[in-house]
Amino acid sequence: MVKNSEVLISVLLENPYFQEIKERIPVHKLLKNTLTKHIFDMVLFAKYQNNLLTIGVHHPVAQFELNNFKPILIKYAKMLDRFKDIQEVRVFRYEKLKTPPLIKENDIIKYSFFQERSYGIFENHLKDDKLYDQIEEIRDIIKKEKNNGN
């Protein structure tokens, strides 16, 4: 019979299925005790393996702060028996690992969110040639939309 949650967790962690969790608990405690709450909340995961502490974050600010905090983090980690052989800390943004979307911009269906009321009938009084040409391009787009819609 399980007496409290601490005993339950220790029994669960002995199961090989939870081995990775057991390895990450000391890393979690290290980060929680050394980082500010604001930066700690931006950490997605951290793993210690082969003298390397790898930290994945989801915000550029956290990446910047942790990159500047590496020497201090290594110093505090070496005080703990579990991390006494730490050599390096690597920080990366998790979003950089994401694969590009399967839908390309050209494949996206464009929806008209408003009813165009203009027919492109207006006077263009602009003297600047570049601006004049841009307004004429807008006029052409409006006329094409009206012709396609009718």
C-alpha positions in Angstrom: 0.0 0.0 0.0 1.3 3.5 -0.9 1.6 5.8 2.0 2.2 9.1 0.3 2.9 10.7 -3.0 6.7 10.7 -2.6 6.7 6.9 -2.1 4.4 6.5 -5.1 6.6 8.6 -7.3 9.8 6.8 -6.2 8.1 3.4 -7.0 7.0 4.7 -10.4 10.5 6.0 -11.2 12.0 2.5 -10.7 10.0 1.4 -13.7 12.2 1.4 -16.8 9.4 3.1 -18.7 9.9 6.2 -16.6 13.7 6.2 -16.8 13.9 9.4 -18.9 11.8 11.2 -16.3 14.1 10.0 -13.6 17.1 11.4 -15.5 15.4 14.8 -16.1 14.4 15.4 -12.4 17.8 16.6 -11.3 18.1 18.8 -14.4 14.7 20.3 -13.6 15.8 21.0 -10.0 19.0 22.6 -11.1 17.3 25.0 -13.5 14.5 25.8 -11.1 17.0 26.7 -8.3 19.3 28.8 -10.5 17.1 30.6 -13.0 14.6 33.3 -12.5 11.0 32.2 -12.6 10.4 34.2 -15.8 13.3 32.5 -17.7 12.5 29.1 -16.2 8.9 29.3 -17.5 10.3 29.8 -21.0 12.2 26.5 -20.9 10.5 23.7 -22.7 12.9 20.9 -21.8 16.4 20.3 -20.6 18.5 17.2 -20.8 22.0 16.3 -19.4 24.0 13.7 -21.3 27.7 13.2 -22.0 28.9 16.2 -20.0 26.5 18.5 -22.0 23.4 20.2 -20.7 21.0 20.9 -23.6 18.2 23.4 -23.0 15.3 24.0 -25.4 13.4 27.3 -25.0 10.5 28.8 -26.9 11.4 32.4 -26.8 14.4 34.4 -28.1 14.7 36.3 -24.8 15.2 33.1 -22.9 17.8 32.0 -25.4 19.7 35.2 -25.1 19.5 35.2 -21.3 20.6 31.6 -21.0 23.5 32.1 -23.4 24.8 34.9 -21.2 24.1 32.8 -18.0 26.1 29.7 -19.2 29.3 30.3 -17.0 27.2 30.8 -13.9 25.0 27.8 -14.7 28.1 25.6 -15.2 29.6 26.9 -11.9 26.5 26.0 -9.9 26.0 22.7 -11.7 29.6 21.6 -10.8 28.6 22.0 -7.1 26.2 19.1 -7.5 27.5 15.5 -7.6 25.2 14.7 -10.6 26.7 17.4 -12.7 30.3 17.7 -11.5 31.7 16.7 -14.9 29.6 19.2 -16.9 31.6 20.8 -19.7 29.2 22.7 -21.9 25.7 24.2 -22.0 23.8 24.5 -25.3 20.7 26.6 -25.7 18.4 26.6 -28.7 15.0 27.7 -29.7 12.6 24.9 -30.2 10.8 26.7 -33.0 13.9 26.4 -35.1 13.5 22.6 -35.2 10.0 22.7 -36.5 9.5 21.5 -40.1 8.1 24.0 -42.6 4.4 24.0 -43.1 3.0 21.6 -45.7 0.8 24.3 -47.2 2.6 26.8 -49.2 1.4 30.4 -49.6 0.4 29.8 -53.2 -1.9 27.0 -52.1 -3.8 29.0 -49.6 -7.3 30.0 -50.8 -7.8 33.7 -50.6 -11.1 34.9 -49.2 -12.5 38.3 -49.8 -13.5 39.8 -46.4 -15.2 42.8 -47.8 -17.3 43.8 -50.8 -15.4 46.1 -53.1 -17.5 49.1 -53.8 -15.2 51.0 -56.0 -15.3 50.7 -59.8 -11.8 52.2 -60.2 -13.3 55.4 -61.4 -11.3 58.2 -59.8 -8.9 60.9 -60.7 -5.2 60.4 -60.1 -3.6 63.8 -59.4 -0.3 62.6 -58.1 2.8 64.3 -59.6 5.4 61.7 -58.4 5.7 59.1 -61.2 6.3 56.2 -58.8 3.2 56.9 -56.7 1.2 57.7 -59.8 2.0 54.2 -61.2 1.2 52.5 -57.9 -2.3 54.1 -57.8 -2.8 53.0 -61.4 -1.9 49.5 -60.4 -4.5 49.7 -57.7 -7.0 50.9 -60.2 -6.3 48.0 -62.5 -6.7 45.5 -59.6 -10.1 47.0 -58.7 -11.2 46.8 -62.3 -10.1 43.2 -62.7 -11.9 42.2 -59.5 -15.1 43.9 -60.7 -14.9 42.2 -64.0 -14.3 38.8 -62.4 -17.1 39.3 -59.9 -19.7 40.3 -62.5 
